[in-house]
């Protein structure tokens, strides 16, 4: 019997499986207003796939503000508390189109499924949306030291799944995530706009459009 080309799929969470970008924006916007920094939807695009502290540094840069690490930790915690107050109210209605169908097909075909997310709130989101049952492993911001575009999150995911990197597919909506997948030696599927995710091996508007024959 011919061996399958790919054995595992690793998904980013925010913007790929669930719509949490709006809650990140609301929390960062609220913090920016407190700091008298102008923060737009366009600025928010730069934060996709970026860790919380790196996101804060980008925002502080917009306002030319320099703060101590202690001050930054207080602000990051404040933002996260606001964000968590939004996401605990999420439910399955905020799972993005095509996600459940694709996850079910992958499970039926015996594909190993992992999560590779920068979010430290991934377990909460998976739980409130009911997505947790689909994942064999979860690697999130609590599990890694280096944020994307460093490949650590995906390499760790492959190791925990027991699959060689070259036999993994990554689904990402952020430039940093695509870069991380490529650095890990994995097939990178961009979910979003082609002009933004042009480094990906293949780009789909959303998971409804994903051609399953790419995997098999």
N, CA, C and O of each residue as an XYZ file, in Angstrom:
864
protein
N       0.843     -1.191      0.000
C       0.000      0.000      0.000
C       0.885      1.250      0.000
O       1.869      1.312      0.736
N       0.538      2.244     -0.822
C       1.332      3.453     -0.916
C       1.140      4.313      0.336
O       0.017      4.513      0.801
N       2.258      4.819      0.874
C       2.183      5.649      2.067
C       1.576      7.014      1.727
O       1.837      7.581      0.666
N       0.758      7.525      2.656
C       0.181      8.848      2.443
C       1.288      9.896      2.440
O       2.251      9.797      3.200
N       1.143     10.905      1.575
C       2.148     11.962      1.496
C       2.197     12.779      2.780
O       3.270     13.161      3.248
N       1.014     13.044      3.347
C       0.932     13.825      4.580
C       0.217     13.019      5.659
O      -0.727     12.276      5.391
N       0.700     13.193      6.887
C       0.143     12.425      8.006
C      -0.534     13.293      9.056
O      -1.307     12.796      9.875
N      -0.243     14.594      9.031
C      -0.790     15.469     10.077
C      -1.113     16.851      9.534
O      -0.459     17.353      8.620
N      -2.141     17.453     10.123
C      -2.500     18.837      9.834
C      -2.417     19.622     11.142
O      -2.953     19.199     12.166
N      -1.742     20.766     11.095
C      -1.631     21.625     12.269
C      -2.300     22.963     11.938
O      -1.942     23.626     10.965
N      -3.259     23.337     12.748
C      -4.047     24.542     12.504
C      -3.670     25.668     13.465
O      -3.480     25.445     14.661
N      -3.567     26.878     12.923
C      -3.596     28.062     13.764
C      -5.046     28.192     14.237
O      -5.941     27.562     13.672
N      -5.279     28.992     15.254
C      -6.641     29.106     15.802
C      -7.341     30.391     15.352
O      -8.329     30.353     14.618
N      -6.808     31.524     15.807
C      -7.443     32.807     15.512
C      -7.399     33.111     14.013
O      -6.325     33.161     13.413
N      -8.576     33.314     13.419
C      -8.639     33.671     12.008
C      -8.653     32.495     11.057
O      -8.894     32.667      9.862
N      -8.398     31.298     11.569
C      -8.438     30.088     10.739
C      -9.638     29.229     11.124
O     -10.424     28.832     10.263
N      -9.777     28.945     12.406
C     -10.872     28.103     12.876
C     -11.985     28.907     13.553
O     -13.161     28.554     13.463
N     -11.604     29.974     14.221
C     -12.597     30.797     14.929
C     -12.364     32.270     14.653
O     -11.267     32.690     14.287
N     -13.430     33.047     14.839
C     -13.351     34.480     14.575
C     -13.116     35.240     15.875
O     -14.053     35.772     16.471
N     -11.858     35.287     16.309
C     -11.540     36.004     17.545
C     -10.845     37.332     17.275
O     -10.609     38.113     18.197
N     -10.517     37.589     16.005
C      -9.776     38.814     15.664
C     -10.506     40.064     16.177
O      -9.875     41.016     16.635
N     -11.837     40.047     16.094
C     -12.592     41.232     16.516
C     -12.430     41.491     18.011
O     -12.431     42.641     18.449
N     -12.290     40.403     18.805
C     -12.142     40.576     20.247
C     -10.742     41.082     20.599
O     -10.571     41.895     21.508
N      -9.737     40.581     19.858
C      -8.384     41.122     20.044
C      -8.389     42.611     19.734
O      -7.820     43.411     20.476
N      -9.038     42.978     18.627
C      -9.070     44.377     18.222
C      -9.750     45.235     19.298
O      -9.241     46.295     19.665
N     -10.890     44.775     19.795
C     -11.609     45.543     20.818
C     -10.753     45.759     22.068
O     -10.744     46.848     22.641
N     -10.033     44.712     22.484
C      -9.207     44.815     23.689
C      -7.984     45.710     23.462
O      -7.651     46.538     24.309
N      -7.316     45.536     22.310
C      -6.158     46.389     22.007
C      -6.591     47.837     21.800
O      -5.884     48.758     22.211
N      -7.737     48.047     21.172
C      -8.253     49.392     20.936
C      -8.529     50.082     22.267
O      -8.214     51.257     22.455
N      -9.119     49.332     23.174
C      -9.442     49.880     24.495
C      -8.164     50.294     25.231
O      -8.110     51.348     25.864
N      -7.139     49.443     25.134
C      -5.865     49.748     25.775
C      -5.199     50.958     25.107
O      -4.660     51.834     25.784
N      -5.244     50.991     23.780
C      -4.634     52.103     23.035
C      -5.271     53.433     23.396
O      -4.584     54.444     23.536
N      -6.597     53.425     23.546
C      -7.296     54.656     23.912
C      -6.867     55.139     25.301
O      -6.751     56.339     25.552
N      -6.635     54.172     26.197
C      -6.163     54.525     27.538
C      -4.787     55.176     27.486
O      -4.457     56.029     28.310
N      -3.985     54.759     26.496
C      -2.626     55.275     26.340
C      -2.559     56.471     25.396
O      -1.475     56.982     25.112
N      -3.735     56.925     24.902
C      -3.801     58.017     23.927
C      -3.018     57.720     22.645
O      -2.331     58.580     22.094
N      -3.147     56.465     22.191
C      -2.499     56.044     20.941
C      -3.595     55.713     19.935
O      -4.545     54.997     20.251
N      -3.455     56.241     18.725
C      -4.422     55.941     17.672
C      -4.153     54.530     17.141
O      -3.035     54.221     16.728
N      -5.178     53.682     17.156
C      -5.022     52.275     16.752
C      -6.170     51.901     15.828
O      -7.335     51.957     16.220
N      -5.835     51.518     14.593
C      -6.848     51.243     13.567
C      -6.935     49.755     13.233
O      -6.110     48.955     13.675
N      -7.946     49.402     12.448
C      -8.092     48.023     11.964
C      -6.851     47.627     11.157
O      -6.408     46.480     11.213
N      -6.299     48.578     10.411
C      -5.098     48.313      9.615
C      -3.922     47.988     10.523
O      -3.145     47.079     10.231
N      -3.784     48.719     11.615
C      -2.730     48.432     12.597
C      -2.923     47.037     13.183
O      -1.959     46.312     13.431
N      -4.182     46.677     13.397
C      -4.498     45.381     13.989
C      -4.021     44.220     13.114
O      -3.686     43.150     13.624
N      -3.993     44.435     11.792
C      -3.517     43.401     10.857
C      -2.069     43.010     11.166
O      -1.673     41.859     10.982
N      -1.292     43.978     11.634
C       0.129     43.721     11.937
C       0.301     42.816     13.155
O       1.380     42.267     13.377
N      -0.756     42.663     13.936
C      -0.669     41.871     15.167
C      -1.051     40.408     14.961
O      -0.912     39.596     15.876
N      -1.533     40.067     13.759
C      -1.971     38.685     13.500
C      -0.804     37.716     13.661
O       0.258     37.900     13.068
N      -1.017     36.688     14.465
C       0.006     35.660     14.649
C       1.171     36.094     15.514
O       2.152     35.363     15.653
N       1.069     37.291     16.103
C       2.170     37.845     16.899
C       1.844     37.677     18.381
O       0.683     37.781     18.777
N       2.858     37.420     19.198
C       2.634     37.209     20.631
C       2.105     38.474     21.298
O       2.189     39.567     20.739
N       1.562     38.310     22.491
C       0.955     39.433     23.207
C       1.963     40.551     23.477
O       1.678     41.724     23.234
N       3.150     40.177     23.983
C       4.142     41.194     24.326
C       4.686     41.882     23.073
O       4.927     43.089     23.083
N       4.879     41.125     22.002
C       5.346     41.731     20.751
C       4.266     42.650     20.167
O       4.576     43.691     19.587
N       3.001     42.257     20.324
C       1.893     43.102     19.867
C       1.881     44.422     20.638
O       1.690     45.493     20.062
N       2.089     44.323     21.938
C       2.125     45.531     22.768
C       3.266     46.445     22.336
O       3.100     47.664     22.281
N       4.418     45.865     22.030
C       5.556     46.667     21.572
C       5.228     47.405     20.274
O       5.635     48.552     20.086
N       4.488     46.740     19.377
C       4.087     47.390     18.118
C       3.186     48.586     18.413
O       3.349     49.653     17.821
N       2.233     48.405     19.330
C       1.308     49.482     19.675
C       2.048     50.640     20.347
O       1.807     51.804     20.027
N       2.935     50.321     21.268
C       3.721     51.369     21.930
C       4.574     52.125     20.918
O       4.792     53.330     21.042
N       5.055     51.388     19.908
C       5.833     52.015     18.836
C       4.996     53.015     18.052
O       5.499     54.056     17.628
N       3.707     52.695     17.858
C       2.805     53.613     17.145
C       2.683     54.948     17.873
O       2.513     56.000     17.257
N       2.776     54.876     19.204
C       2.653     56.096     20.003
C       3.985     56.643     20.483
O       4.036     57.572     21.290
N       5.091     56.043     19.965
C       6.445     56.459     20.382
C       6.600     56.475     21.903
O       7.192     57.389     22.476
N       6.049     55.438     22.539
C       6.125     55.347     23.991
C       7.120     54.260     24.404
O       7.152     53.176     23.821
N       7.919     54.567     25.407
C       8.859     53.580     25.953
C       8.490     53.327     27.412
O       8.408     54.256     28.216
N       8.271     52.059     27.738
C       7.883     51.694     29.097
C       8.799     50.608     29.634
O       9.457     49.904     28.867
N       8.839     50.476     30.948
C       9.633     49.413     31.567
C       8.933     48.072     31.358
O       7.748     48.025     31.028
N       9.669     46.994     31.553
C       9.073     45.659     31.413
C       7.929     45.469     32.405
O       6.910     44.871     32.060
N       8.081     45.968     33.631
C       7.011     45.840     34.628
C       5.746     46.553     34.175
O       4.643     46.026     34.319
N       5.911     47.764     33.623
C       4.761     48.523     33.124
C       4.093     47.796     31.960
O       2.868     47.767     31.849
N       4.923     47.209     31.094
C       4.374     46.486     29.945
C       3.622     45.233     30.382
O       2.591     44.894     29.800
N       4.124     44.553     31.388
C       3.443     43.351     31.896
C       2.053     43.705     32.442
O       1.092     42.965     32.235
N       1.958     44.833     33.135
C       0.666     45.279     33.684
C      -0.321     45.555     32.552
O      -1.487     45.167     32.624
N       0.161     46.234     31.499
C      -0.703     46.553     30.356
C      -1.127     45.296     29.602
O      -2.283     45.168     29.197
N      -0.190     44.372     29.415
C      -0.502     43.125     28.698
C      -1.543     42.311     29.462
O      -2.437     41.716     28.859
N      -1.425     42.287     30.793
C      -2.398     41.565     31.619
C      -3.777     42.223     31.539
O      -4.804     41.547     31.495
N      -3.772     43.550     31.521
C      -5.035     44.292     31.422
C      -5.746     43.953     30.115
O      -6.941     43.658     30.098
N      -4.971     44.002     29.003
C      -5.536     43.664     27.694
C      -6.082     42.256     27.701
O      -7.177     42.006     27.198
N      -5.308     41.313     28.281
C      -5.725     39.914     28.277
C      -6.995     39.695     29.098
O      -7.845     38.885     28.728
N      -7.121     40.414     30.207
C      -8.329     40.277     31.027
C      -9.560     40.760     30.273
O     -10.625     40.150     30.366
N      -9.419     41.859     29.524
C     -10.529     42.340     28.705
C     -10.867     41.314     27.616
O     -12.030     40.992     27.375
N      -9.825     40.822     26.976
C     -10.014     39.835     25.895
C     -10.721     38.582     26.419
O     -11.651     38.079     25.788
N     -10.279     38.085     27.567
C     -10.888     36.877     28.144
C     -12.358     37.114     28.501
O     -13.180     36.204     28.389
N     -12.680     38.318     28.923
C     -14.074     38.617     29.268
C     -14.971     38.540     28.035
O     -16.168     38.273     28.141
N     -14.374     38.780     26.854
C     -15.132     38.651     25.597
C     -15.237     37.183     25.171
O     -16.322     36.709     24.832
N     -14.105     36.465     25.191
C     -14.098     35.125     24.590
C     -14.844     34.075     25.405
O     -15.291     33.072     24.847
N     -14.987     34.281     26.705
C     -15.720     33.289     27.498
C     -17.190     33.234     27.104
O     -17.897     32.284     27.440
N     -17.646     34.264     26.388
C     -19.041     34.296     25.936
C     -19.203     33.720     24.533
O     -20.313     33.685     24.002
N     -18.103     33.268     23.928
C     -18.173     32.694     22.585
C     -18.905     31.352     22.606
O     -19.027     30.713     23.651
N     -19.390     30.935     21.431
C     -19.954     29.590     21.293
C     -19.653     29.076     19.893
O     -18.898     29.697     19.145
N     -20.247     27.935     19.541
C     -19.930     27.300     18.254
C     -20.319     28.156     17.046
O     -19.851     27.906     15.935
N     -21.172     29.164     17.258
C     -21.577     30.023     16.138
C     -20.402     30.842     15.601
O     -20.473     31.376     14.495
N     -19.332     30.941     16.375
C     -18.179     31.735     15.933
C     -17.068     30.882     15.310
O     -15.971     31.371     15.040
N     -17.370     29.609     15.089
C     -16.456     28.770     14.311
C     -16.591     29.190     12.854
O     -17.705     29.348     12.354
N     -15.482     29.370     12.179
C     -15.505     29.897     10.814
C     -16.026     28.871      9.802
O     -15.905     27.667     10.023
N     -16.602     29.344      8.698
C     -17.204     28.464      7.686
C     -16.220     27.422      7.146
O     -15.080     27.739      6.807
N     -16.683     26.188      7.077
C     -15.894     25.105      6.508
C     -14.994     24.385      7.495
O     -14.473     23.313      7.185
N     -14.800     24.958      8.692
C     -13.854     24.378      9.655
C     -14.306     23.002     10.149
O     -13.532     22.045     10.110
N     -15.542     22.900     10.609
C     -16.036     21.628     11.157
C     -16.043     20.544     10.082
O     -15.639     19.409     10.335
N     -16.499     20.896      8.894
C     -16.549     19.918      7.801
C     -15.149     19.376      7.497
O     -14.968     18.167      7.350
N     -14.161     20.273      7.403
C     -12.798     19.848      7.102
C     -12.229     18.988      8.228
O     -11.611     17.955      7.967
N     -12.432     19.402      9.470
C     -11.921     18.630     10.609
C     -12.532     17.230     10.641
O     -11.843     16.255     10.941
N     -13.813     17.135     10.335
C     -14.475     15.822     10.313
C     -13.909     14.929      9.206
O     -13.693     13.737      9.421
N     -13.670     15.505      8.023
C     -13.099     14.739      6.910
C     -11.707     14.225      7.288
O     -11.376     13.066      7.040
N     -10.897     15.101      7.891
C      -9.531     14.716      8.286
C      -9.563     13.577      9.307
O      -8.776     12.634      9.229
N     -10.487     13.683     10.267
C     -10.612     12.630     11.282
C     -11.021     11.301     10.647
O     -10.465     10.250     10.967
N     -12.002     11.363      9.744
C     -12.484     10.146      9.067
C     -11.366      9.474      8.283
O     -11.328      8.248      8.172
N     -10.468     10.264      7.746
C      -9.379      9.736      6.926
C      -8.143      9.363      7.757
O      -7.107      8.984      7.211
N      -8.270      9.474      9.077
C      -7.175      9.049      9.952
C      -6.015     10.023     10.046
O      -4.919      9.640     10.452
N      -6.238     11.268      9.679
C      -5.199     12.289      9.759
C      -5.023     12.731     11.214
O      -6.009     12.925     11.925
N      -3.786     12.890     11.654
C      -3.533     13.435     12.984
C      -3.757     14.944     12.917
O      -3.398     15.590     11.933
N      -4.354     15.499     13.977
C      -4.714     16.916     13.968
C      -4.139     17.608     15.199
O      -4.344     17.175     16.333
N      -3.413     18.698     14.943
C      -2.832     19.464     16.033
C      -3.205     20.932     15.941
O      -3.612     21.416     14.885
N      -3.064     21.637     17.054
C      -3.250     23.077     17.073
C      -1.895     23.725     17.343
O      -1.167     23.298     18.240
N      -1.559     24.750     16.573
C      -0.320     25.494     16.771
C      -0.625     26.973     16.814
O      -0.644     27.635     15.776
N      -0.865     27.503     18.006
C      -1.352     28.873     18.141
C      -0.482     29.693     19.087
O       0.046     29.172     20.069
N      -0.339     30.984     18.782
C       0.392     31.900     19.669
C      -0.443     32.239     20.904
O       0.084     32.730     21.902
N      -1.741     31.974     20.827
C      -2.655     32.383     21.889
C      -2.472     31.568     23.175
O      -2.415     30.338     23.139
N      -2.381     32.260     24.291
C      -2.332     31.582     25.585
C      -3.744     31.225     26.051
O      -3.930     30.518     27.042
N      -4.727     31.730     25.314
C      -6.129     31.467     25.657
C      -6.737     30.355     24.805
O      -7.945     30.125     24.857
N      -5.909     29.667     24.022
C      -6.412     28.631     23.121
C      -7.282     27.583     23.835
O      -8.350     27.248     23.324
N      -6.865     27.052     25.002
C      -7.707     26.037     25.666
C      -9.109     26.542     25.993
O     -10.084     25.801     25.879
N      -9.205     27.823     26.405
C     -10.519     28.403     26.722
C     -11.392     28.452     25.469
O     -12.560     28.064     25.497
N     -10.804     28.938     24.363
C     -11.562     29.083     23.113
C     -12.003     27.718     22.591
O     -13.144     27.552     22.159
N     -11.096     26.743     22.632
C     -11.440     25.391     22.166
C     -12.583     24.819     22.990
O     -13.470     24.151     22.458
N     -12.556     25.084     24.290
C     -13.576     24.539     25.180
C     -14.944     25.167     24.942
O     -15.941     24.455     24.819
N     -14.999     26.506     24.875
C     -16.311     27.169     24.755
C     -16.947     26.965     23.380
O     -18.166     27.061     23.237
N     -16.120     26.682     22.368
C     -16.669     26.453     21.025
C     -16.905     24.967     20.739
O     -17.528     24.624     19.734
N     -16.407     24.072     21.625
C     -16.563     22.641     21.411
C     -15.568     22.054     20.425
O     -15.716     20.906     20.009
N     -14.550     22.831     20.043
C     -13.560     22.346     19.075
C     -12.509     21.428     19.699
O     -11.774     20.748     18.983
N     -12.435     21.406     21.024
C     -11.373     20.646     21.685
C     -11.377     19.157     21.346
O     -10.329     18.513     21.373
N     -12.549     18.608     21.029
C     -12.645     17.168     20.745
C     -11.916     16.753     19.461
O     -11.652     15.568     19.259
N     -11.592     17.715     18.599
C     -10.970     17.379     17.314
C      -9.452     17.245     17.373
O      -8.846     16.711     16.444
N      -8.838     17.713     18.434
C      -7.372     17.835     18.434
C      -6.662     16.748     19.236
O      -7.007     16.447     20.379
N      -5.653     16.175     18.582
C      -4.814     15.177     19.249
C      -3.827     15.860     20.189
O      -3.520     15.334     21.259
N      -3.335     17.021     19.795
C      -2.408     17.785     20.643
C      -2.701     19.274     20.479
O      -3.207     19.711     19.445
N      -2.376     20.042     21.515
C      -2.515     21.498     21.473
C      -1.199     22.129     21.912
O      -0.760     21.950     23.048
N      -0.578     22.869     20.998
C       0.614     23.640     21.328
C       0.208     25.106     21.226
O      -0.194     25.572     20.160
N       0.317     25.833     22.343
C      -0.112     27.230     22.340
C       0.947     28.120     22.969
O       2.078     27.694     23.200
N       0.566     29.358     23.243
C       1.514     30.315     23.803
C       2.038     29.935     25.174
O       3.041     30.484     25.630
N       1.364     28.992     25.840
C       1.844     28.516     27.147
C       2.915     27.445     26.997
O       3.615     27.123     27.957
N       3.045     26.887     25.783
C       3.916     25.731     25.558
C       5.245     26.074     24.900
O       6.151     25.241     24.874
N       5.375     27.287     24.369
C       6.583     27.639     23.613
C       7.216     28.914     24.155
O       6.567     29.725     24.816
N       8.493     29.064     23.856
C       9.225     30.258     24.304
C       9.330     31.305     23.210
O       9.414     32.502     23.488
N       9.326     30.848     21.961
C       9.543     31.785     20.847
C       8.291     31.874     19.971
O       7.703     30.860     19.594
N       7.901     33.101     19.660
C       6.691     33.338     18.866
C       6.984     33.175     17.379
O       8.135     33.262     16.951
N       5.937     32.939     16.598
C       6.059     32.937     15.147
C       6.579     34.322     14.722
O       6.159     35.318     15.311
N       7.460     34.425     13.742
C       7.785     33.446     12.695
C       8.799     32.363     13.066
O       9.198     31.576     12.207
N       9.222     32.311     14.337
C      10.051     31.181     14.742
C       9.216     29.906     14.588
O       8.034     29.907     14.929
N       9.804     28.827     14.084
C       9.031     27.595     13.818
C       8.770     26.720     15.038
O       8.196     25.640     14.903
N       9.180     27.166     16.229
C       9.109     26.312     17.422
C       7.732     25.679     17.623
O       7.639     24.481     17.891
N       6.657     26.473     17.495
C       5.311     25.957     17.771
C       4.956     24.794     16.847
O       4.321     23.832     17.278
N       5.364     24.876     15.576
C       5.030     23.820     14.625
C       5.964     22.616     14.759
O       5.529     21.473     14.619
N       7.227     22.870     15.026
C       8.173     21.764     15.227
C       7.795     20.956     16.472
O       7.880     19.728     16.479
N       7.379     21.661     17.513
C       6.945     20.974     18.735
C       5.672     20.178     18.473
O       5.505     19.070     18.983
N       4.776     20.752     17.673
C       3.543     20.051     17.327
C       3.824     18.765     16.577
O       3.245     17.722     16.883
N       4.721     18.835     15.583
C       5.082     17.640     14.810
C       5.695     16.582     15.717
O       5.390     15.396     15.594
N       6.564     17.017     16.632
C       7.221     16.074     17.550
C       6.198     15.378     18.441
O       6.272     14.167     18.646
N       5.247     16.140     18.968
C       4.234     15.543     19.856
C       3.269     14.635     19.101
O       2.721     13.689     19.666
N       3.067     14.931     17.822
C       2.215     14.070     16.997
C       2.975     12.852     16.498
O       2.371     11.895     16.012
N       4.314     12.883     16.617
C       5.142     11.773     16.150
C       5.228     11.699     14.642
O       5.298     10.613     14.067
N       5.222     12.877     13.991
C       5.231     12.953     12.529
C       6.400     13.823     12.079
O       6.668     14.862     12.682
N       7.098     13.403     11.022
C       8.173     14.214     10.464
C       7.613     15.529      9.911
O       6.513     15.559      9.360
N       8.377     16.606     10.062
C       7.913     17.931      9.613
C       7.487     17.955      8.154
O       6.514     18.617      7.791
N       8.217     17.236      7.330
C       7.929     17.251      5.888
C       6.595     16.596      5.550
O       6.113     16.699      4.421
N       6.005     15.928      6.527
C       4.722     15.240      6.299
C       3.570     15.939      7.035
O       2.520     15.349      7.292
N       3.809     17.234      7.366
C       2.793     18.034      8.050
C       2.305     19.173      7.156
O       3.068     19.740      6.373
N       1.017     19.494      7.291
C       0.412     20.627      6.609
C      -0.020     21.638      7.668
O      -0.630     21.277      8.675
N       0.305     22.904      7.428
C      -0.082     23.967      8.358
C      -1.126     24.870      7.705
O      -0.994     25.245      6.540
N      -2.163     25.214      8.466
C      -3.197     26.158      8.017
C      -3.022     27.451      8.815
O      -3.135     27.447     10.040
N      -2.748     28.549      8.123
C      -2.414     29.819      8.772
C      -3.071     30.998      8.069
O      -3.292     30.962      6.858
N      -3.385     32.045      8.833
C      -3.941     33.259      8.229
C      -3.002     34.450      8.352
O      -3.332     35.549      7.905
N      -1.825     34.242      8.959
C      -0.907     35.344      9.213
C       0.426     35.142      8.501
O       0.889     34.013      8.336
N       1.035     36.244      8.083
C       2.335     36.178      7.403
C       3.362     35.502      8.308
O       4.115     34.639      7.858
N       3.393     35.895      9.591
C       4.358     35.300     10.525
C       4.149     33.794     10.650
O       5.111     33.040     10.792
N       2.889     33.356     10.598
C       2.581     31.928     10.696
C       3.023     31.162      9.465
O       3.529     30.045      9.572
N       2.831     31.764      8.286
C       3.291     31.134      7.043
C       4.806     31.006      7.059
O       5.350     29.970      6.677
N       5.490     32.058      7.501
C       6.952     32.020      7.597
C       7.406     30.915      8.545
O       8.366     30.200      8.259
N       6.715     30.778      9.674
C       7.059     29.743     10.650
C       6.879     28.343     10.060
O       7.716     27.463     10.260
N       5.777     28.149      9.330
C       5.509     26.847      8.708
C       6.583     26.492      7.690
O       7.063     25.360      7.646
N       6.953     27.473      6.875
C       7.976     27.239      5.847
C       9.331     26.931      6.495
O      10.061     26.055      6.029
N       9.659     27.645      7.558
C      10.922     27.403      8.267
C      10.942     26.030      8.924
O      12.002     25.444      9.140
N       9.743     25.525      9.239
C       9.649     24.182      9.840
C       9.696     23.092      8.772
O       9.731     21.905      9.095
N       9.699     23.495      7.495
C       9.734     22.523      6.396
C       8.402     21.874      6.120
O       8.345     20.749      5.622
N       7.320     22.577      6.441
C       5.969     22.040      6.273
C       5.259     22.691      5.089
O       5.645     23.773      4.647
N       4.223     22.031      4.577
C       3.397     22.619      3.525
C       2.537     23.696      4.170
O       1.828     23.431      5.140
N       2.599     24.914      3.630
C       1.879     26.043      4.231
C       0.653     26.414      3.414
O       0.762     26.804      2.251
N      -0.515     26.288      4.033
C      -1.774     26.686      3.405
C      -2.207     28.012      4.017
O      -2.470     28.092      5.217
N      -2.280     29.049      3.190
C      -2.739     30.343      3.668
C      -4.252     30.422      3.612
O      -4.864     30.031      2.618
N      -4.853     30.925      4.673
C      -6.308     31.104      4.720
C      -6.570     32.608      4.773
O      -6.415     33.240      5.818
N      -6.969     33.168      3.634
C      -7.160     34.615      3.573
C      -6.913     35.151      2.180
O      -7.315     34.535      1.193
N      -6.260     36.286      2.093
C      -6.041     36.953      0.807
C      -4.692     36.577      0.197
O      -3.664     36.603      0.874
N      -4.711     36.227     -1.087
C      -3.492     35.812     -1.797
C      -2.426     36.881     -1.794
O      -1.240     36.585     -1.651
N      -2.848     38.138     -1.953
C      -1.856     39.209     -2.038
C      -1.104     39.408     -0.721
O       0.017     39.916     -0.718
N      -1.717     39.012      0.393
C      -1.061     39.128      1.701
C      -0.258     37.862      2.021
O       0.856     37.940      2.540
N      -0.834     36.699      1.708
C      -0.209     35.419      2.083
C       0.524     34.775      0.904
O       0.486     33.557      0.727
N       1.184     35.602      0.109
C       1.800     35.082     -1.121
C       3.000     34.171     -0.890
O       3.494     33.558     -1.837
N       3.480     34.067      0.348
C       4.573     33.138      0.653
C       4.072     31.707      0.839
O       4.860     30.762      0.851
N       2.756     31.558      0.984
C       2.185     30.223      1.221
C       2.290     29.357     -0.033
O       2.384     29.870     -1.148
N       2.273     28.037      0.165
C       2.297     27.103     -0.964
C       0.973     27.112     -1.706
O       0.917     26.855     -2.908
N      -0.091     27.409     -0.974
C      -1.445     27.411     -1.550
C      -2.286     28.344     -0.687
O      -2.120     28.370      0.532
N      -3.177     29.105     -1.295
C      -4.018     30.032     -0.537
C      -5.489     29.812     -0.875
O      -5.861     29.692     -2.042
N      -6.324     29.763      0.176
C      -7.778     29.691      0.003
C      -8.404     30.856      0.765
O      -7.869     31.317      1.773
N      -9.540     31.319      0.265
C     -10.237     32.430      0.944
C     -10.687     32.007      2.342
O     -10.557     32.759      3.308
N     -11.216     30.787      2.427
C     -11.638     30.222      3.712
C     -11.597     28.706      3.587
O     -11.293     28.181      2.516
N     -11.897     28.001      4.666
C     -11.773     26.538      4.653
C     -12.832     25.846      3.812
O     -12.691     24.668      3.485
N     -13.905     26.572      3.454
C     -14.909     26.004      2.547
C     -14.261     25.672      1.219
O     -14.605     24.684      0.571
N     -13.305     26.524      0.821
C     -12.666     26.389     -0.493
C     -11.495     25.408     -0.514
O     -10.881     25.210     -1.563
N     -11.174     24.791      0.628
C      -9.974     23.958      0.645
C     -10.166     22.668     -0.155
O     -11.067     21.883      0.138
N      -9.321     22.451     -1.163
C      -9.440     21.225     -1.966
C      -8.790     20.033     -1.247
O      -7.564     19.948     -1.166
N      -9.594     19.139     -0.740
C      -9.095     18.040      0.076
C      -8.116     17.150     -0.693
O      -7.295     16.454     -0.095
N      -8.210     17.180     -2.033
C      -7.305     16.346     -2.834
C      -5.847     16.793     -2.721
O      -4.947     16.055     -3.122
N      -5.602     17.989     -2.182
C      -4.229     18.436     -1.957
C      -3.502     17.526     -0.966
O      -2.284     17.359     -1.024
N      -4.280     16.949     -0.064
C      -3.702     16.131      0.999
C      -3.502     14.697      0.558
O      -2.545     14.043      0.974
N      -4.403     14.199     -0.288
C      -4.391     12.751     -0.594
C      -3.999     12.470     -2.040
O      -3.942     11.311     -2.451
